[in-house]
Amino acid sequence: MSNDIRIKKGLNIKLKGEADKSIEQAIISNYCTIRPEDFHGVIPKLVAKEGSRVKAGETLFYDKANENIKFVSPVAGEVIEVLRGPKRRIDAIKLQAEKDGAHVDHGKFDLNASNAEAIKSHLMASGCWPFIKQRPYDIIADPEKTPKAIFVSAYATAPLVADLDFTLQGKENELQAALTALGKLTEGQLHVSIGKNSNSPFSGLNGITLHRVSGPHPSGNVGTQINKIDPVNKGETVWTVNPQDLVIIGELLLTGKFNAERIVALAGSSVKKPRYFKTIIGAEVATMVYDHGVEKEGNDRIISGSVLSGKHVHPDGSLDYYSNTLTVIPEGDDYELFGWNKPIFNKISTSRAFTFSWLNPKKKYDLNTNTNGEHRAFVTTGTYEEVFPLDIYPMQILKACMYNDLDEMEALGMYEVAPEDFALTEFVCVSKQPHQKIIRDGLDLMIKEIG
């Protein structure tokens, strides 16, 4: 049986500003910020108080629901501020970083002499467990459960995101160590997906089931691959890990150090010289953005992640915990007079009414954040199904989430979806509905009512 996966439904959004294949060291960030909101569903219990000094890899807080799951500092330094929200909720932990600070040494880990429980304990104590997420619910994996399979997508198809074949070059040893450890945590298979014609570092690794994927976005989404390889049914669990996070896990196992280094793609049409930077998790975005071609006075939006599913960050904000892309595009806060009543050549659309992007499929566009329409009731057009490759009815599952019908949500396949799976349907939605938020709210309801 062939391990090739060919996706036919989807949409490639070609944008200007793709990062050049060159890596520079970003300006060393003076501050590092960790936001508990990056870990959906986690209620943090603070360990490091304001004024305390920590080593890189030392615990900042743990999950109140499971004290064994630790969240550690990417840098050595001083906790200078704990930002709080309503009801003293912890919104952010800000550290002043020290240059060449000390690391916590967890010691080299002997994978050959270890079992699943030992590996779990080591990953939780060292702060690497938050890199492992689960379906259903798209949250940090429950260590008490055994997944039927583990998935890694090393094929990035979202617009302007980092090229994983490039960022993972020379990291084969770390990847192999991490995959060997993860392989002991499941009785099923460890599925790794790469591009059909890519020269991926995963190609020669052992202990994995390799899949070659082709087709338009979202063929690179791990949710699409789960749906085509081993769908999640009620009562089942699968785990997912991002490839760059595998490098951090592998380095911890090989050296005993939590190295929060990231290779980040700075991309987008507002960047004069898009390229890759070597930085750390939680670094200030200004160290990469404003010193390298983005106008400080420009009307641009900075996105930590992809333009489809990333998070809007302010100029004084920080890189979030899971992203390996910073995208900067023009802010779409202007009004286009009679924009609906004239031929359109500079925008992408799946419709052929007044738009002509279908005439030149290879053209790259300079798009802004304008939604080009207002929020309105759902309009049944069949457009979602054209770009949604999962064997799920997208319109029906969105509506079930909106009127909170748990039985219908279960029957329609809610257990295997995540918000990012609906980023493309949100992009093409003529009703301008917030699909990703609707799905996230539906998943949160299921966690609360079903668990």
N, C-alpha and C positions, 0 to 999 in steps of 0.2 A: 504494500500500500504506500502510495506517494505521500510525502510530508509537505508537498507544495500546497499553498493556500492562495487561491486567486479570488480577489474581491472585485465584483463588478459595480456594485452600487457605491456611490460616494461622490466627492467633489474635491478636486485639487484647486486650492486658492493660491494663485501665483502672485506674490507680492514683491515689490522692490525692497532692496536692503538686506539681501542674504549675506551672512557673515563670511568673510574670506577665510581660507584655511591657513590662518597664522595665529599663533598663541603669544600673548604678551603677559607679563606679570602685572596685575593690577596694582595701583597704589595701595600700600598696606593700610588697611582700614584702622582708624583710631578707636572705633567703637564697633561693637557687635551686638545685635539685638535678636533675641529669641522670642517668638510670639506663640503662646499656647494655642491660639486659634488655628495654627497650621495643622494641629493634631485634632481632627474633628472628634468631638465627643469626649475628649479627655478633660477631667477636672483636675487642675494642677494643685499639688501640695508642696509649698515652697520649702526648700532645704537651705539654699544660699540666701541669706538676708542681705539687705543693703549694707554696704561697707565691707562685706567679707571678701576675701581673696580666694580665687579658685585656680586650679590647674586646668589645662586643656584636657577634656575628658572627665572632669569631676562633675558630680551630680548637681544640677540646679534645682530640679523638682522631680517629683514622681507622680504617677497616675493615682488619684485617690481611690479608684475602683480596684487597682492592682498595684500594691506598693513595690512589687518586684520590677515593674517597668520604669526604668530610669531615663531621664532626659538630661543630657550632659552639655557642658559648655564647649563650644567649638574652639575657644581661645583661652589662654591663661590671662588673668587680669583681675580687676576689681568690679564687683557688682555696684554700680553707681546709682542705679534707679530701678525701682519696681513700679511700673505704671499700672494703675488699677482703674477699673470701670465701675459700673453699678454693682452694689452689694459687695464691694471690695473684690470683685472679680479681677484676676491677674490678666492684664492685657499684654504686657511685654516685660521682659527682663533685659535691661541694657547694661552691657559690660564695657569697661575701658580696657582695651587690649594692651598687653605687654609684648614688646618685640622679643622674639626668641624665648618665650615663656616655657615653663616646665610642663610636661605631659604626665598624666597618670599612667603608670606602667602596669598593664594587666597581665603581662607575661605571654610568651608564645604559647599557642594552644595546640595540643597534640590531637589532630583530627582522627588519626588512626585508632587511638585508644579511647575515644570518647563515644558516648551514645547520645540519643536525641535530647534527653533531659539535661545532660551536661552542657550541650551546645546551647539550648534554650537559656539556661541559667547564666552562661557566659555572655550571651548577646544582650540579655536584659540588664545585667549588672554593668556592662560596659557602655550602655546607651545606644546600641545598634538595633535593638528590637523595633523602635519606631519606624525603621525603614521597611519593615515587612507589613504589608497591608492585606486585607482580606476582602473577598466577596463572599457572602452578601454584605451590604451596607457601606462598602468602601471606607473602612476605618482601620485603625491599627489592629493587627491580628491578635486574636485571643490565644494566648499560649496554652490554654487548657484544652484546646481542640486540635485534632489532627486533620490537616487538609487532605483532600483526595488527590490534589495535584498542586504544583507551584508553577507560576507563569512569569516569564521575563520577556518583555518586548524590547528588542534591540533594533527596531525599525521605526524611525521617526518620520511621520508623514504630515504632521501639522505645519502650517505656514511658518517659515523662518526659524523653526526650532533647531537646536544644536544637532549636528551630524554625529551620531553615536559611533560610527566607524572611525571618525577622525578623533573624537575626544577620548576613546578607549584604547588608542594605539599604545602598545607597549605595556598594557596592564593585564596580560594573559595570566600571570602567576596569581595576582590578587583575585581575578575573576574565577580561576579554577578553585582556589581555596574556598571562596564564598559559596560556589555552586556545590562543592563536595560537602560542605556543612549543611546547606539547605536540603540536599538530597537525602540526608539522614532524618529529616524532619517530616517526611511524608512517605507513605507506603505506595503512593502512586508515582507518576512520572514527573520529571522536571522539564517543562516545555520552554524552549528558547526560540524566539522567532527573529529572523533577520531578513533583510531585503533579498529578493530573488537573485540579483546579480551582484550583491555587495561582497566586498572583501572584509568580512567582519572578524574581529579577534575571537569571536565565539566559535568560528568554523572548526577549529582544531581541538576544542576542549572535550573532556571526557565526562561521562555520567549524565548526559543530557539527551533529550529528544529534540533534534533541530528541525525547525520548520522554515521554509523559504516562502516569503509572502510577497505578493504583487497586487497592484491595483491602487485606486485612488484613496485619498484620505476618507474615512478613518481606518484604513487597513492596518495602520501602525498602532492603533489603540489596543491595549491589552484586553479590553472588553470585547472587541471584535474577534480577537483570536480565541478567547475563552469560548465565545459562542460557537465558533466553527470547529473547535477541537474537542472541548469537554464542557458542555454547558452546566451551569449550577442549578440543581433542583432543590426543592425544599428539604431542609435538614442536612445539606451538603455545604462544604466550605472549600474554597480554593484561596491560595495566597499569591500575592504579586509583589515583585521587587523591581525598582528601577535599576537599569544597568550601572549608572554612576554610583548608586548606593552600594551595589555589589563590591565596587572597588574599596569603599570605606570599610565594609565588613571584612573583605579579604585581607586588607592591610592590618586590621586589628588582630585577626587570627595569626598572621605571619609575624608581626612585630610586637604586638601587645599595646600599640598606641592607637587612640582614636584620632585619625587625621581627617578633619572636616574640610579638606581641600575640594574645591569645585572648579571645573573648567566650564566657563559660562560663555554662551554666544551673545554678544551685543549686536542686535540686528534691528532692522526697521528703516523705513524711508526717511526718517528724521535724523538718522545717524550718518555723518559724512563719510566715515571710514568704518564700516561694520567688520568686526573680527572677534576673536576669542580671547578671553582673559582668564588667568589663573587667580582665583580668589578663595574665600572661605564661605561656608554657610553663615547667613546672617550679616554679611558685610554691608557697609553703606553703599547704596546704589550710586551715589555721587562720585565714588572713587573710580567708577567705570564709565559713567554716563557723561558728566559735564567736563571731564578732562580729555575727552576723546571725540569731539566733533558735534555734540548736541548743544544747541544754543540755550543758554541759561534763561534768556528772556523769551524763548520760543513758546508757542502755544501747543505743547505736545503732551501726550499721555505716556507714562512709563508703566510697563506691565511686567510683573515678575511671572514669567511663564509665556505661553503662547497667546496670540491675539484672540484665540477662540475660547480658551478656558483658563487663562492666567488671571492674576490678581492685580488690580490697580494699586500702585504704590506712589507715595508722594516723593518729591525730590529729596527730602531728608529721610526717606524710608530705607528699608533694608531688603536684601534678597531673602525670599522665604526658604523654608527648610528643604523643600523638595525640588525647587526649580533649577534648571541648568540653562535658562534663556532669559535675557532681558530684552524686551521689545519696546521700541520707541516709535510711535506713529503720531500723526497730527491729530489734535483734538477736534472732533466734529461738532462744534457748538455753534456753527453758523447756519443760517437759513437760506435755502436755495429757492428763489422765487420761481414758481411754476415748474419745479423740478420734475413733477409727475406728468407734465404735458409736453415733453419734447424728447427727441431721440437722445439716448444716453450711450456714450462710447467709452467712458472712463470708469465704469463700475462693473462688478461681476454680478450676474444674475442667472438663475436657472430658468427664468421665464424669457420668452422672446418678445414680450410686449414692451416696446420702446427701448429695449436694451439689445446690444449687439456684441456682447462678449463672446457669444458662441461662434462668431465669424473668425475670431483669432484666438484659439485655445491656448497658444503658447505665450501670449502677451502677459507681461508683468504689470501690476497695477499699483498705484500709490493711493491706498484707501485710508480714510480717517475713521473715527469712532462713531460717526453719525449713523443712527439707525434707519434713516431715510423713511420715516413713517412713525405713526403713533401707536400706542398700545390699544388693541381692540379685541373683540371677541374672536374665538377661533374661526378661521375660514377653511373649509374643507377643499383642498386643492390637489391632494395627492403628491405634493412636493416633498413632504417628509420621507415618504417611502422611496423616493428616487435617490436619496442620499443616505439612507439608513440601512446598512447591510445586515443588521442582526435579525434573527427570525422572531421578531416581536412587532406588535402593532404600536407604532410610536404615538399616534394621536390618541388611541384608546388608553394607553398606560398613563399619558399625561393627564387626561381627564379624570381617570381613576384616582390619581394622586391629589387632584384639586378638590374632589368631593370626598376624599378620605375613605374610600371603599377598600378595606384591607383584603377581603376575599377576592375582589377583582384584581387588585394589584398583584396578589400571589399568583393567580391564574394566568396573568399576562406576562409573567417572567420578571418581576421586580427584584428577585433575589440575585440576578446576575448583572444588573446595570449599575452604572455610576454616573454622576452628573456629566463627566466629560464625554460620555457616549452620546449625549444629546446636544453637544456644542454645535455640531453642523446643522442639525434641524433647527436650532435657535437662529443660526446665521441666515438660513433661507426662509424663515418664518415671515409670511406677509402680515401676520397679526401682531408681530413684535412681542410675543409672549416670552417670559424669562424661563425657558425650558430647564436649564440647569438648576435654578433655584427651586422650581416645582419638584424636580426629581429628588433633590437634597431634602426638601421638607417631607416628601413621601417616605424616604428612607428613614429619616429621624422618627417619623410616626411609627414605622414598623419596629424600630429598635425599642421604642417606649412601650408599645402594645404587645409585641410578640417576643422581643428579646433575641 
